[in-house]
Amino acid sequence: MPSDNKKNIIGIKSEINSIKKSVLNFNFQKSTGQLDKTSNIRKAKRKIAVLKTKLNQEKKEKNA
């Protein structure tokens, strides 16, 4: 079971990094006027927040 928890943490961290790269790309597109749906930035940031919350919960379960 502990290995599953560690795999979850690693998966969540990699997904967060991937979404952060997307946000950076969205910001570049927005500054050049190429981004049509600016709501994508907000959705991606919200997804990062959800994943960070999930990550903290996984860490608490690991320590408990």
PDB file of N, CA, C, O and CB in Angstrom:
ATOM      1  N   MET A   1       0.804  -1.210   0.000  1.00  0.00           N
ATOM      2  CA  MET A   1       0.000   0.000   0.000  1.00  0.00           C
ATOM      3  C   MET A   1       0.847   1.274   0.000  1.00  0.00           C
ATOM      4  O   MET A   1       0.498   2.219  -0.708  1.00  0.00           O
ATOM      5  CB  MET A   1      -0.914  -0.002   1.193  1.00  0.00           C
ATOM      6  N   PRO A   2       1.937   1.343   0.758  1.00  0.00           N
ATOM      7  CA  PRO A   2       2.742   2.567   0.728  1.00  0.00           C
ATOM      8  C   PRO A   2       3.281   2.882  -0.658  1.00  0.00           C
ATOM      9  O   PRO A   2       3.425   4.052  -1.013  1.00  0.00           O
ATOM     10  CB  PRO A   2       3.891   2.451   1.697  1.00  0.00           C
ATOM     11  N   SER A   3       3.580   1.855  -1.446  1.00  0.00           N
ATOM     12  CA  SER A   3       4.105   2.129  -2.787  1.00  0.00           C
ATOM     13  C   SER A   3       3.043   2.774  -3.673  1.00  0.00           C
ATOM     14  O   SER A   3       3.362   3.604  -4.524  1.00  0.00           O
ATOM     15  CB  SER A   3       4.614   0.835  -3.437  1.00  0.00           C
ATOM     16  N   ASP A   4       1.782   2.394  -3.476  1.00  0.00           N
ATOM     17  CA  ASP A   4       0.697   3.023  -4.230  1.00  0.00           C
ATOM     18  C   ASP A   4       0.601   4.503  -3.898  1.00  0.00           C
ATOM     19  O   ASP A   4       0.393   5.336  -4.780  1.00  0.00           O
ATOM     20  CB  ASP A   4      -0.640   2.327  -3.939  1.00  0.00           C
ATOM     21  N   ASN A   5       0.753   4.824  -2.619  1.00  0.00           N
ATOM     22  CA  ASN A   5       0.699   6.209  -2.177  1.00  0.00           C
ATOM     23  C   ASN A   5       1.825   7.010  -2.812  1.00  0.00           C
ATOM     24  O   ASN A   5       1.624   8.142  -3.251  1.00  0.00           O
ATOM     25  CB  ASN A   5       0.778   6.294  -0.650  1.00  0.00           C
ATOM     26  N   LYS A   6       3.010   6.412  -2.855  1.00  0.00           N
ATOM     27  CA  LYS A   6       4.165   7.097  -3.450  1.00  0.00           C
ATOM     28  C   LYS A   6       3.952   7.304  -4.951  1.00  0.00           C
ATOM     29  O   LYS A   6       4.303   8.352  -5.493  1.00  0.00           O
ATOM     30  CB  LYS A   6       5.463   6.290  -3.201  1.00  0.00           C
ATOM     31  N   LYS A   7       3.373   6.299  -5.620  1.00  0.00           N
ATOM     32  CA  LYS A   7       3.083   6.424  -7.052  1.00  0.00           C
ATOM     33  C   LYS A   7       2.071   7.539  -7.296  1.00  0.00           C
ATOM     34  O   LYS A   7       2.195   8.300  -8.255  1.00  0.00           O
ATOM     35  CB  LYS A   7       2.554   5.089  -7.620  1.00  0.00           C
ATOM     36  N   ASN A   8       1.066   7.632  -6.419  1.00  0.00           N
ATOM     37  CA  ASN A   8       0.067   8.696  -6.545  1.00  0.00           C
ATOM     38  C   ASN A   8       0.716  10.062  -6.412  1.00  0.00           C
ATOM     39  O   ASN A   8       0.427  10.974  -7.186  1.00  0.00           O
ATOM     40  CB  ASN A   8      -1.034   8.532  -5.491  1.00  0.00           C
ATOM     41  N   ILE A   9       1.600  10.201  -5.418  1.00  0.00           N
ATOM     42  CA  ILE A   9       2.269  11.486  -5.191  1.00  0.00           C
ATOM     43  C   ILE A   9       3.107  11.870  -6.400  1.00  0.00           C
ATOM     44  O   ILE A   9       3.083  13.020  -6.838  1.00  0.00           O
ATOM     45  CB  ILE A   9       3.152  11.427  -3.930  1.00  0.00           C
ATOM     46  N   ILE A  10       3.845  10.914  -6.936  1.00  0.00           N
ATOM     47  CA  ILE A  10       4.689  11.186  -8.110  1.00  0.00           C
ATOM     48  C   ILE A  10       3.819  11.561  -9.313  1.00  0.00           C
ATOM     49  O   ILE A  10       4.151  12.482 -10.058  1.00  0.00           O
ATOM     50  CB  ILE A  10       5.574   9.953  -8.450  1.00  0.00           C
ATOM     51  N   GLY A  11       2.716  10.852  -9.498  1.00  0.00           N
ATOM     52  CA  GLY A  11       1.808  11.143 -10.606  1.00  0.00           C
ATOM     53  C   GLY A  11       1.191  12.520 -10.499  1.00  0.00           C
ATOM     54  O   GLY A  11       1.077  13.240 -11.490  1.00  0.00           O
ATOM     55  N   ILE A  12       0.793  12.882  -9.287  1.00  0.00           N
ATOM     56  CA  ILE A  12       0.185  14.201  -9.072  1.00  0.00           C
ATOM     57  C   ILE A  12       1.209  15.298  -9.339  1.00  0.00           C
ATOM     58  O   ILE A  12       0.892  16.302  -9.977  1.00  0.00           O
ATOM     59  CB  ILE A  12      -0.372  14.323  -7.631  1.00  0.00           C
ATOM     60  N   LYS A  13       2.437  15.110  -8.852  1.00  0.00           N
ATOM     61  CA  LYS A  13       3.477  16.128  -9.062  1.00  0.00           C
ATOM     62  C   LYS A  13       3.776  16.304 -10.546  1.00  0.00           C
ATOM     63  O   LYS A  13       3.956  17.430 -11.012  1.00  0.00           O
ATOM     64  CB  LYS A  13       4.765  15.749  -8.308  1.00  0.00           C
ATOM     65  N   SER A  14       3.832  15.204 -11.293  1.00  0.00           N
ATOM     66  CA  SER A  14       4.120  15.321 -12.726  1.00  0.00           C
ATOM     67  C   SER A  14       2.964  16.012 -13.455  1.00  0.00           C
ATOM     68  O   SER A  14       3.187  16.778 -14.392  1.00  0.00           O
ATOM     69  CB  SER A  14       4.382  13.927 -13.341  1.00  0.00           C
ATOM     70  N   GLU A  15       1.740  15.741 -13.028  1.00  0.00           N
ATOM     71  CA  GLU A  15       0.585  16.399 -13.654  1.00  0.00           C
ATOM     72  C   GLU A  15       0.583  17.898 -13.357  1.00  0.00           C
ATOM     73  O   GLU A  15       0.249  18.706 -14.223  1.00  0.00           O
ATOM     74  CB  GLU A  15      -0.731  15.760 -13.163  1.00  0.00           C
ATOM     75  N   ILE A  16       0.959  18.266 -12.124  1.00  0.00           N
ATOM     76  CA  ILE A  16       1.042  19.682 -11.757  1.00  0.00           C
ATOM     77  C   ILE A  16       2.072  20.390 -12.637  1.00  0.00           C
ATOM     78  O   ILE A  16       1.817  21.481 -13.146  1.00  0.00           O
ATOM     79  CB  ILE A  16       1.410  19.840 -10.257  1.00  0.00           C
ATOM     80  N   ASN A  17       3.245  19.759 -12.813  1.00  0.00           N
ATOM     81  CA  ASN A  17       4.278  20.362 -13.645  1.00  0.00           C
ATOM     82  C   ASN A  17       3.812  20.528 -15.086  1.00  0.00           C
ATOM     83  O   ASN A  17       4.095  21.541 -15.727  1.00  0.00           O
ATOM     84  CB  ASN A  17       5.543  19.523 -13.601  1.00  0.00           C
ATOM     85  N   SER A  18       3.105  19.539 -15.585  1.00  0.00           N
ATOM     86  CA  SER A  18       2.587  19.606 -16.948  1.00  0.00           C
ATOM     87  C   SER A  18       1.599  20.760 -17.107  1.00  0.00           C
ATOM     88  O   SER A  18       1.643  21.492 -18.096  1.00  0.00           O
ATOM     89  CB  SER A  18       1.917  18.283 -17.327  1.00  0.00           C
ATOM     90  N   ILE A  19       0.716  20.916 -16.138  1.00  0.00           N
ATOM     91  CA  ILE A  19      -0.282  21.987 -16.217  1.00  0.00           C
ATOM     92  C   ILE A  19       0.387  23.345 -16.061  1.00  0.00           C
ATOM     93  O   ILE A  19      -0.031  24.312 -16.698  1.00  0.00           O
ATOM     94  CB  ILE A  19      -1.371  21.802 -15.140  1.00  0.00           C
ATOM     95  N   LYS A  20       1.425  23.436 -15.222  1.00  0.00           N
ATOM     96  CA  LYS A  20       2.151  24.695 -15.075  1.00  0.00           C
ATOM     97  C   LYS A  20       2.779  25.116 -16.402  1.00  0.00           C
ATOM     98  O   LYS A  20       2.802  26.303 -16.730  1.00  0.00           O
ATOM     99  CB  LYS A  20       3.235  24.567 -13.993  1.00  0.00           C
ATOM    100  N   LYS A  21       3.285  24.150 -17.164  1.00  0.00           N
ATOM    101  CA  LYS A  21       3.849  24.455 -18.484  1.00  0.00           C
ATOM    102  C   LYS A  21       2.754  24.960 -19.416  1.00  0.00           C
ATOM    103  O   LYS A  21       2.978  25.865 -20.219  1.00  0.00           O
ATOM    104  CB  LYS A  21       4.539  23.207 -19.092  1.00  0.00           C
ATOM    105  N   SER A  22       1.571  24.369 -19.301  1.00  0.00           N
ATOM    106  CA  SER A  22       0.444  24.812 -20.123  1.00  0.00           C
ATOM    107  C   SER A  22       0.057  26.249 -19.787  1.00  0.00           C
ATOM    108  O   SER A  22      -0.217  27.048 -20.682  1.00  0.00           O
ATOM    109  CB  SER A  22      -0.761  23.879 -19.929  1.00  0.00           C
ATOM    110  N   VAL A  23       0.033  26.576 -18.493  1.00  0.00           N
ATOM    111  CA  VAL A  23      -0.312  27.932 -18.071  1.00  0.00           C
ATOM    112  C   VAL A  23       0.701  28.927 -18.629  1.00  0.00           C
ATOM    113  O   VAL A  23       0.331  30.001 -19.105  1.00  0.00           O
ATOM    114  CB  VAL A  23      -0.369  28.027 -16.530  1.00  0.00           C
ATOM    115  N   LEU A  24       1.971  28.566 -18.567  1.00  0.00           N
ATOM    116  CA  LEU A  24       3.008  29.433 -19.115  1.00  0.00           C
ATOM    117  C   LEU A  24       2.788  29.652 -20.611  1.00  0.00           C
ATOM    118  O   LEU A  24       2.911  30.771 -21.110  1.00  0.00           O
ATOM    119  CB  LEU A  24       4.401  28.833 -18.860  1.00  0.00           C
ATOM    120  N   ASN A  25       2.467  28.581 -21.311  1.00  0.00           N
ATOM    121  CA  ASN A  25       2.200  28.667 -22.744  1.00  0.00           C
ATOM    122  C   ASN A  25       0.969  29.531 -23.017  1.00  0.00           C
ATOM    123  O   ASN A  25       0.964  30.340 -23.944  1.00  0.00           O
ATOM    124  CB  ASN A  25       2.007  27.263 -23.338  1.00  0.00           C
ATOM    125  N   PHE A  26      -0.081  29.351 -22.196  1.00  0.00           N
ATOM    126  CA  PHE A  26      -1.286  30.166 -22.353  1.00  0.00           C
ATOM    127  C   PHE A  26      -0.964  31.645 -22.156  1.00  0.00           C
ATOM    128  O   PHE A  26      -1.468  32.492 -22.894  1.00  0.00           O
ATOM    129  CB  PHE A  26      -2.374  29.721 -21.357  1.00  0.00           C
ATOM    130  N   ASN A  27      -0.131  31.961 -21.169  1.00  0.00           N
ATOM    131  CA  ASN A  27       0.221  33.354 -20.921  1.00  0.00           C
ATOM    132  C   ASN A  27       0.993  33.959 -22.090  1.00  0.00           C
ATOM    133  O   ASN A  27       0.783  35.120 -22.439  1.00  0.00           O
ATOM    134  CB  ASN A  27       1.041  33.468 -19.646  1.00  0.00           C
ATOM    135  N   PHE A  28       1.884  33.177 -22.694  1.00  0.00           N
ATOM    136  CA  PHE A  28       2.593  33.659 -23.882  1.00  0.00           C
ATOM    137  C   PHE A  28       1.619  33.901 -25.035  1.00  0.00           C
ATOM    138  O   PHE A  28       1.708  34.911 -25.733  1.00  0.00           O
ATOM    139  CB  PHE A  28       3.679  32.652 -24.307  1.00  0.00           C
ATOM    140  N   GLN A  29       0.692  32.966 -25.226  1.00  0.00           N
ATOM    141  CA  GLN A  29      -0.296  33.118 -26.293  1.00  0.00           C
ATOM    142  C   GLN A  29      -1.178  34.341 -26.040  1.00  0.00           C
ATOM    143  O   GLN A  29      -1.529  35.063 -26.974  1.00  0.00           O
ATOM    144  CB  GLN A  29      -1.165  31.849 -26.409  1.00  0.00           C
ATOM    145  N   LYS A  30      -1.532  34.570 -24.777  1.00  0.00           N
ATOM    146  CA  LYS A  30      -2.380  35.713 -24.439  1.00  0.00           C
ATOM    147  C   LYS A  30      -1.659  37.022 -24.741  1.00  0.00           C
ATOM    148  O   LYS A  30      -2.256  37.964 -25.263  1.00  0.00           O
ATOM    149  CB  LYS A  30      -2.793  35.662 -22.957  1.00  0.00           C
ATOM    150  N   SER A  31      -0.364  37.074 -24.406  1.00  0.00           N
ATOM    151  CA  SER A  31       0.386  38.313 -24.617  1.00  0.00           C
ATOM    152  C   SER A  31       0.580  38.622 -26.098  1.00  0.00           C
ATOM    153  O   SER A  31       0.715  39.785 -26.477  1.00  0.00           O
ATOM    154  CB  SER A  31       1.738  38.227 -23.930  1.00  0.00           C
ATOM    155  N   THR A  32       0.593  37.587 -26.936  1.00  0.00           N
ATOM    156  CA  THR A  32       0.752  37.817 -28.368  1.00  0.00           C
ATOM    157  C   THR A  32      -0.588  37.900 -29.099  1.00  0.00           C
ATOM    158  O   THR A  32      -0.633  38.111 -30.311  1.00  0.00           O
ATOM    159  CB  THR A  32       1.595  36.717 -28.972  1.00  0.00           C
ATOM    160  N   GLY A  33      -1.682  37.731 -28.343  1.00  0.00           N
ATOM    161  CA  GLY A  33      -3.004  37.843 -28.946  1.00  0.00           C
ATOM    162  C   GLY A  33      -3.459  36.595 -29.672  1.00  0.00           C
ATOM    163  O   GLY A  33      -4.399  36.661 -30.464  1.00  0.00           O
ATOM    164  N   GLN A  34      -2.825  35.465 -29.432  1.00  0.00           N
ATOM    165  CA  GLN A  34      -3.186  34.227 -30.124  1.00  0.00           C
ATOM    166  C   GLN A  34      -4.171  33.363 -29.338  1.00  0.00           C
ATOM    167  O   GLN A  34      -4.728  32.411 -29.882  1.00  0.00           O
ATOM    168  CB  GLN A  34      -1.942  33.429 -30.413  1.00  0.00           C
ATOM    169  N   LEU A  35      -4.387  33.686 -28.073  1.00  0.00           N
ATOM    170  CA  LEU A  35      -5.254  32.864 -27.229  1.00  0.00           C
ATOM    171  C   LEU A  35      -6.702  33.318 -27.377  1.00  0.00           C
ATOM    172  O   LEU A  35      -7.047  34.460 -27.076  1.00  0.00           O
ATOM    173  CB  LEU A  35      -4.811  32.938 -25.745  1.00  0.00           C
ATOM    174  N   ASP A  36      -7.542  32.393 -27.849  1.00  0.00           N
ATOM    175  CA  ASP A  36      -8.954  32.715 -28.049  1.00  0.00           C
ATOM    176  C   ASP A  36      -9.750  32.596 -26.755  1.00  0.00           C
ATOM    177  O   ASP A  36     -10.561  33.465 -26.437  1.00  0.00           O
ATOM    178  CB  ASP A  36      -9.556  31.805 -29.111  1.00  0.00           C
ATOM    179  N   LYS A  37      -9.518  31.524 -26.014  1.00  0.00           N
ATOM    180  CA  LYS A  37     -10.272  31.278 -24.781  1.00  0.00           C
ATOM    181  C   LYS A  37      -9.379  31.563 -23.580  1.00  0.00           C
ATOM    182  O   LYS A  37      -8.622  30.700 -23.136  1.00  0.00           O
ATOM    183  CB  LYS A  37     -10.806  29.815 -24.732  1.00  0.00           C
ATOM    184  N   THR A  38      -9.476  32.762 -23.068  1.00  0.00           N
ATOM    185  CA  THR A  38      -8.651  33.124 -21.912  1.00  0.00           C
ATOM    186  C   THR A  38      -9.112  32.405 -20.648  1.00  0.00           C
ATOM    187  O   THR A  38      -8.398  32.390 -19.646  1.00  0.00           O
ATOM    188  CB  THR A  38      -8.683  34.638 -21.691  1.00  0.00           C
ATOM    189  N   SER A  39     -10.291  31.816 -20.691  1.00  0.00           N
ATOM    190  CA  SER A  39     -10.784  31.067 -19.535  1.00  0.00           C
ATOM    191  C   SER A  39      -9.943  29.815 -19.281  1.00  0.00           C
ATOM    192  O   SER A  39      -9.969  29.257 -18.184  1.00  0.00           O
ATOM    193  CB  SER A  39     -12.251  30.679 -19.741  1.00  0.00           C
ATOM    194  N   ASN A  40      -9.198  29.376 -20.297  1.00  0.00           N
ATOM    195  CA  ASN A  40      -8.349  28.199 -20.128  1.00  0.00           C
ATOM    196  C   ASN A  40      -7.281  28.429 -19.060  1.00  0.00           C
ATOM    197  O   ASN A  40      -6.894  27.494 -18.360  1.00  0.00           O
ATOM    198  CB  ASN A  40      -7.688  27.829 -21.456  1.00  0.00           C
ATOM    199  N   ILE A  41      -6.810  29.650 -18.932  1.00  0.00           N
ATOM    200  CA  ILE A  41      -5.797  29.969 -17.927  1.00  0.00           C
ATOM    201  C   ILE A  41      -6.384  29.745 -16.537  1.00  0.00           C
ATOM    202  O   ILE A  41      -5.772  29.095 -15.690  1.00  0.00           O
ATOM    203  CB  ILE A  41      -5.292  31.435 -18.083  1.00  0.00           C
ATOM    204  N   ARG A  42      -7.553  30.280 -16.319  1.00  0.00           N
ATOM    205  CA  ARG A  42      -8.210  30.150 -15.014  1.00  0.00           C
ATOM    206  C   ARG A  42      -8.521  28.690 -14.692  1.00  0.00           C
ATOM    207  O   ARG A  42      -8.339  28.251 -13.556  1.00  0.00           O
ATOM    208  CB  ARG A  42      -9.502  30.979 -14.982  1.00  0.00           C
ATOM    209  N   LYS A  43      -8.988  27.942 -15.682  1.00  0.00           N
ATOM    210  CA  LYS A  43      -9.312  26.532 -15.475  1.00  0.00           C
ATOM    211  C   LYS A  43      -8.057  25.733 -15.118  1.00  0.00           C
ATOM    212  O   LYS A  43      -8.096  24.857 -14.254  1.00  0.00           O
ATOM    213  CB  LYS A  43      -9.978  25.945 -16.732  1.00  0.00           C
ATOM    214  N   ALA A  44      -6.957  26.039 -15.783  1.00  0.00           N
ATOM    215  CA  ALA A  44      -5.712  25.324 -15.513  1.00  0.00           C
ATOM    216  C   ALA A  44      -5.194  25.642 -14.114  1.00  0.00           C
ATOM    217  O   ALA A  44      -4.730  24.748 -13.406  1.00  0.00           O
ATOM    218  CB  ALA A  44      -4.652  25.680 -16.563  1.00  0.00           C
ATOM    219  N   LYS A  45      -5.270  26.902 -13.716  1.00  0.00           N
ATOM    220  CA  LYS A  45      -4.826  27.285 -12.372  1.00  0.00           C
ATOM    221  C   LYS A  45      -5.690  26.621 -11.306  1.00  0.00           C
ATOM    222  O   LYS A  45      -5.190  26.193 -10.266  1.00  0.00           O
ATOM    223  CB  LYS A  45      -4.865  28.813 -12.204  1.00  0.00           C
ATOM    224  N   ARG A  46      -6.972  26.540 -11.571  1.00  0.00           N
ATOM    225  CA  ARG A  46      -7.881  25.890 -10.630  1.00  0.00           C
ATOM    226  C   ARG A  46      -7.564  24.399 -10.520  1.00  0.00           C
ATOM    227  O   ARG A  46      -7.621  23.826  -9.432  1.00  0.00           O
ATOM    228  CB  ARG A  46      -9.345  26.095 -11.064  1.00  0.00           C
ATOM    229  N   LYS A  47      -7.232  23.776 -11.650  1.00  0.00           N
ATOM    230  CA  LYS A  47      -6.867  22.359 -11.655  1.00  0.00           C
ATOM    231  C   LYS A  47      -5.595  22.138 -10.833  1.00  0.00           C
ATOM    232  O   LYS A  47      -5.485  21.143 -10.116  1.00  0.00           O
ATOM    233  CB  LYS A  47      -6.669  21.853 -13.106  1.00  0.00           C
ATOM    234  N   ILE A  48      -4.637  23.060 -10.935  1.00  0.00           N
ATOM    235  CA  ILE A  48      -3.415  22.974 -10.137  1.00  0.00           C
ATOM    236  C   ILE A  48      -3.761  23.032  -8.648  1.00  0.00           C
ATOM    237  O   ILE A  48      -3.212  22.271  -7.852  1.00  0.00           O
ATOM    238  CB  ILE A  48      -2.431  24.115 -10.512  1.00  0.00           C
ATOM    239  N   ALA A  49      -4.662  23.923  -8.278  1.00  0.00           N
ATOM    240  CA  ALA A  49      -5.057  24.057  -6.870  1.00  0.00           C
ATOM    241  C   ALA A  49      -5.705  22.774  -6.361  1.00  0.00           C
ATOM    242  O   ALA A  49      -5.438  22.345  -5.238  1.00  0.00           O
ATOM    243  CB  ALA A  49      -6.023  25.240  -6.691  1.00  0.00           C
ATOM    244  N   VAL A  50      -6.549  22.167  -7.176  1.00  0.00           N
ATOM    245  CA  VAL A  50      -7.205  20.918  -6.795  1.00  0.00           C
ATOM    246  C   VAL A  50      -6.157  19.818  -6.616  1.00  0.00           C
ATOM    247  O   VAL A  50      -6.218  19.049  -5.656  1.00  0.00           O
ATOM    248  CB  VAL A  50      -8.259  20.503  -7.858  1.00  0.00           C
ATOM    249  N   LEU A  51      -5.207  19.746  -7.531  1.00  0.00           N
ATOM    250  CA  LEU A  51      -4.177  18.720  -7.450  1.00  0.00           C
ATOM    251  C   LEU A  51      -3.265  18.922  -6.238  1.00  0.00           C
ATOM    252  O   LEU A  51      -2.846  17.952  -5.606  1.00  0.00           O
ATOM    253  CB  LEU A  51      -3.351  18.712  -8.725  1.00  0.00           C
ATOM    254  N   LYS A  52      -2.958  20.180  -5.915  1.00  0.00           N
ATOM    255  CA  LYS A  52      -2.125  20.451  -4.741  1.00  0.00           C
ATOM    256  C   LYS A  52      -2.854  20.048  -3.463  1.00  0.00           C
ATOM    257  O   LYS A  52      -2.236  19.543  -2.526  1.00  0.00           O
ATOM    258  CB  LYS A  52      -1.736  21.941  -4.684  1.00  0.00           C
ATOM    259  N   THR A  53      -4.160  20.271  -3.425  1.00  0.00           N
ATOM    260  CA  THR A  53      -4.954  19.850  -2.274  1.00  0.00           C
ATOM    261  C   THR A  53      -4.917  18.336  -2.150  1.00  0.00           C
ATOM    262  O   THR A  53      -4.736  17.796  -1.059  1.00  0.00           O
ATOM    263  CB  THR A  53      -6.410  20.348  -2.397  1.00  0.00           C
ATOM    264  N   LYS A  54      -5.088  17.665  -3.261  1.00  0.00           N
ATOM    265  CA  LYS A  54      -5.049  16.206  -3.280  1.00  0.00           C
ATOM    266  C   LYS A  54      -3.663  15.698  -2.852  1.00  0.00           C
ATOM    267  O   LYS A  54      -3.553  14.701  -2.138  1.00  0.00           O
ATOM    268  CB  LYS A  54      -5.406  15.676  -4.689  1.00  0.00           C
ATOM    269  N   LEU A  55      -2.628  16.384  -3.290  1.00  0.00           N
ATOM    270  CA  LEU A  55      -1.262  16.024  -2.936  1.00  0.00           C
ATOM    271  C   LEU A  55      -1.046  16.136  -1.425  1.00  0.00           C
ATOM    272  O   LEU A  55      -0.445  15.255  -0.810  1.00  0.00           O
ATOM    273  CB  LEU A  55      -0.262  16.918  -3.687  1.00  0.00           C
ATOM    274  N   ASN A  56      -1.540  17.222  -0.836  1.00  0.00           N
ATOM    275  CA  ASN A  56      -1.415  17.397   0.608  1.00  0.00           C
ATOM    276  C   ASN A  56      -2.177  16.323   1.373  1.00  0.00           C
ATOM    277  O   ASN A  56      -1.723  15.862   2.420  1.00  0.00           O
ATOM    278  CB  ASN A  56      -1.916  18.775   1.015  1.00  0.00           C
ATOM    279  N   GLN A  57      -3.331  15.924   0.852  1.00  0.00           N
ATOM    280  CA  GLN A  57      -4.099  14.865   1.494  1.00  0.00           C
ATOM    281  C   GLN A  57      -3.343  13.538   1.427  1.00  0.00           C
ATOM    282  O   GLN A  57      -3.328  12.778   2.395  1.00  0.00           O
ATOM    283  CB  GLN A  57      -5.482  14.728   0.835  1.00  0.00           C
ATOM    284  N   GLU A  58      -2.721  13.264   0.288  1.00  0.00           N
ATOM    285  CA  GLU A  58      -1.940  12.034   0.129  1.00  0.00           C
ATOM    286  C   GLU A  58      -0.769  12.015   1.104  1.00  0.00           C
ATOM    287  O   GLU A  58      -0.459  10.979   1.694  1.00  0.00           O
ATOM    288  CB  GLU A  58      -1.427  11.899  -1.320  1.00  0.00           C
ATOM    289  N   LYS A  59      -0.123  13.165   1.270  1.00  0.00           N
ATOM    290  CA  LYS A  59       1.017  13.243   2.190  1.00  0.00           C
ATOM    291  C   LYS A  59       0.559  13.027   3.630  1.00  0.00           C
ATOM    292  O   LYS A  59       1.251  12.368   4.407  1.00  0.00           O
ATOM    293  CB  LYS A  59       1.731  14.605   2.057  1.00  0.00           C
ATOM    294  N   LYS A  60      -0.612  13.582   3.996  1.00  0.00           N
ATOM    295  CA  LYS A  60      -1.134  13.387   5.357  1.00  0.00           C
ATOM    296  C   LYS A  60      -1.466  11.931   5.599  1.00  0.00           C
ATOM    297  O   LYS A  60      -1.203  11.409   6.682  1.00  0.00           O
ATOM    298  CB  LYS A  60      -2.379  14.252   5.595  1.00  0.00           C
ATOM    299  N   GLU A  61      -2.044  11.260   4.601  1.00  0.00           N
ATOM    300  CA  GLU A  61      -2.370   9.845   4.742  1.00  0.00           C
ATOM    301  C   GLU A  61      -1.093   9.020   4.908  1.00  0.00           C
ATOM    302  O   GLU A  61      -1.056   8.051   5.666  1.00  0.00           O
ATOM    303  CB  GLU A  61      -3.175   9.350   3.523  1.00  0.00           C
ATOM    304  N   LYS A  62      -0.076   9.417   4.200  1.00  0.00           N
ATOM    305  CA  LYS A  62       1.208   8.698   4.275  1.00  0.00           C
ATOM    306  C   LYS A  62       1.803   8.815   5.684  1.00  0.00           C
ATOM    307  O   LYS A  62       2.339   7.846   6.220  1.00  0.00           O
ATOM    308  CB  LYS A  62       2.211   9.256   3.220  1.00  0.00           C
ATOM    309  N   ASN A  63       1.703  10.002   6.270  1.00  0.00           N
ATOM    310  CA  ASN A  63       2.273  10.230   7.590  1.00  0.00           C
ATOM    311  C   ASN A  63       1.401   9.660   8.715  1.00  0.00           C
ATOM    312  O   ASN A  63       1.898   9.406   9.812  1.00  0.00           O
ATOM    313  CB  ASN A  63       2.480  11.711   7.804  1.00  0.00           C
ATOM    314  N   ALA A  64       0.129   9.461   8.453  1.00  0.00           N
ATOM    315  CA  ALA A  64      -0.780   8.974   9.499  1.00  0.00           C
ATOM    316  C   ALA A  64      -0.655   7.488   9.715  1.00  0.00           C
ATOM    317  O   ALA A  64      -1.351   6.926  10.560  1.00  0.00           O
ATOM    318  CB  ALA A  64      -2.208   9.311   9.154  1.00  0.00           C
TER     319      ALA A  64
END
